[in-house]
Amino acid sequence: MNDISTRECFGCGRLMKRAHRVFKKESYCGTCYAREFKRKPCPQCGEMARLPERHPNAICSSCEKRKPCVRCGKEGYRLGLMSEYGPVCMACARYFAEEKACSRCGSVSRHLSRVQRLGFDEPVCPRCARADHACCQACGRSRRLQDAPNGQKLCSRCLALGAIPCSKCGAPMPAGLGNTCNNCHWLQIFEQRLHFNQGVLHPPVQELYQAFSRWLLGHCGAHRASRLLARYLVFFESIEQLNINESISYQQLVKQFGAEMLRRHRLAVRWLIDSHGWVEDGNSRLEDSEVRGIERLLLGVSEPLANRLLVGYYQYLSTKHQQGGLSLRSVRLALTPAKKLLGQSLKAGRSIPDQQDLCAYISQYPGQKAAVHGFITYLNRDQHAALDVRQIHQKKHKSQVKAELEKRLTELVQMSRTDKAFQNMWASTALAYFHGLSNFSIRQQIEKKGLEDDGDGLTFRHEGLIYWIPKCSIKL
């Protein structure tokens, strides 16, 4: 590789310390420049200039510098940099600089500068350069602050000028804000964005959007309204799909957009209700939500037989809904566990769930026993599946009780008590765990008759039978 202090001539390949001319990243020595660049009129301005023969559409350097900034498109600016992409203005030149590490915090940035007032001789990032800046307590702008006589931290303009009248509304405002107050500033932005957004819509909907925007301005202020205009523009673009020559109804909006979109654009819906005198129909909105939820449930089952089972179960539920036996919400709630159970069986490689899939599902979702019962009945009737939920529930219930008793025994063993109440508590828990004697009469008999100590454990007599339980590890 060539040394970084030398360049290779694009014309002859000779190494040179300094190029005589660089054109579009092509470096030329003095000899090749005289041979390659000939004097001829510039195709753009007509002035005579030395232009390369190999680039017939090349223009002179003055015309190149007069092009709009390649980053911001500004014209008539002070040139800051001639990049490989074209001219760059002074404001955008920093974005084409090489990234370097800040000498103070080490963060990488393109916007390094030396701040002599802070004693930084090496370039630092913008955050370190503004280490002595904070928010002015009057105007709220981030600036260098000074101590005011009243103890506040103010910027130089607020400290020197105090409150000045706004150039537009005349209301007093902190001098640090500039020429206009915050409200007038955001009101100007609101008008600009409204004017820009209106060009997207056709005249009838454009009037609706403008009326809503004025209502929004009065409802939530210029600052928030200017930030919400773009969000609600999407809603009014969708309204163009409706036939606005006819009267728009709330039911049409629900059918066209769905309850979810109406919730996202609540302010626009509220304005339409107030301006058209509608009565908000909560039933139609809830019905639409349920219908869309059912449609999502019916999708996503790719296996043909499993999909046919889910659709068949939906048709069965839909018939009951049409007869008035079920609500749409009940239909959706019944389809949810059915789809999950089918997903469980598909993971095991089966299209139709069997008892093993049902056991796994109930173990994972123990509270869904009642919800999945309807689908199990449907499978047993139409597919002869012979599935049973009750047995699973009983086994699950017994194992849960056993686990709770075991946990209780462990807690009792760790207690350092030896009184009679503790002995009765240990005995009733142990009899329930080892022998299944857990009713209230057993506890009463333990308190009245007590237990017999045989040396190795405790015995309890009940209905002619003798039950033995171990002692606690602590001597009773």
HUTAZI-V450782 format. One record per backbone hydrogen bond with DSSP energy under -1.0 kcal/mol. NH is the residue of the N-H (numbers start at 0). CO is the residue of the C=O. Records with the same first field share a line. If there is no record, write none. Layout:
NH=CO  CO
This chain:
5=2
6=15
8=13
9=26
12=8
15=6
19=27
20=27
22=25
25=22
27=20
32=28
33=29
34=30
35=31
36=32
37=50
39=48
41=46
45=41
48=39
50=37
52=35
57=54
63=59
64=60
65=61
66=63
68=73
69=86
72=68
79=87
80=87
82=85
87=80
89=77
92=88
94=91
95=92
96=93
99=108
101=106
102=122
105=101
108=99
112=123
118=115
119=114
123=112
128=124
129=125
130=127
132=129
133=142
135=140
136=152
139=135
142=133
145=153
147=151
150=147
153=145
158=154
159=155
160=156
163=172
165=170
166=178
169=165
172=163
174=161
176=173
177=174
184=180
185=181
186=182
187=183
188=184
189=185
190=186
191=187
192=188
193=189
194=190
195=191
196=192
197=193
199=196
205=201
206=202
207=203
208=204
209=205
210=206
211=207
212=208
213=209
214=210
215=211
216=212
217=213
218=214
219=215
220=216
224=220
225=221
227=223
228=224
231=227
232=228
235=231
236=232
237=233
238=234
240=237
241=238
243=241
245=242
252=248
253=249
254=250
255=251
256=252
257=253
261=257
262=258
263=259
264=260
268=264
269=265
270=266
271=267
272=268
273=269
274=270
275=271
277=272
281=279
284=280
285=281
286=282
287=283
288=284
289=285
290=286
291=287
292=288
293=289
294=290
295=291
296=292
297=293
306=302
307=303
308=304
309=305
310=306
311=307
312=308
313=309
314=310
315=311
316=312
317=313
318=314
319=315
320=316
321=317
322=318
323=320
324=319
330=326
331=327
332=328
333=329
334=330
335=331
338=334
339=335
340=336
341=337
342=338
343=339
344=340
345=341
346=342
347=343
348=345
349=344
357=353
358=354
359=355
360=356
361=357
362=358
363=359
364=360
367=364
371=367
375=371
376=372
377=373
378=374
379=375
380=376
381=377
382=378
392=388
393=389
394=390
395=391
396=392
397=393
398=394
399=395
400=396
401=397
402=398
403=399
404=400
405=401
406=402
407=403
408=404
409=405
410=406
411=407
412=408
413=409
414=411
422=418
423=419
424=420
425=421
426=422
427=423
428=424
429=425
430=426
431=427
432=428
433=429
434=430
436=430
442=438
443=439
444=440
445=441
446=442
447=443
448=444
449=445
451=458
453=456
457=468
458=451
459=466
461=464
464=461
466=459
468=457
